Amino acid sequence: MSDGSPQVTPVWVDVDPDGSHVIINTFDGSLKMGNVSQDPRVAISVVDKNNPWRTVIVRGMVVERQHEGANAHIDKMAQKYLGQETYPWRRPGMQRVMLRIKPDHVMEMGVDA
């Protein structure tokens, strides 16, 4: 945040096919976009849906903001996370944006199920 405190928002997570970047999808005008524009450092915590004791923590930098393909990407995430073909909360005029994050620290914790 502007005072240096962290902002936490649950997000859907995707990964580049080669595993080099984490991708999240947000929209222009969101608090998250404002914050990463001021400071591109981010942290992400991912919980295994099949084993809540298994987590991955990623810290890194937003290295790219991409509007092209972002609507198709949020639909892909809706399919992955909701089982729906299209993102159900799309609003007129909302411009989606993908944030590509280059990890600089990855830590896996927990017990395999």
Buried (B, 14 or more C-beta within 10 A) or exposed (E): EEEEEEEEEEBBBBBEEEEEBBBBBBBBEEEBBEBBEEEBEBEBEBEBEEEEEBBBBBBBBBEBBBEEEBBEBBBBBBEEEEEEEEBEEEEEEBEBBBBBBBBEEEEEEEEEE
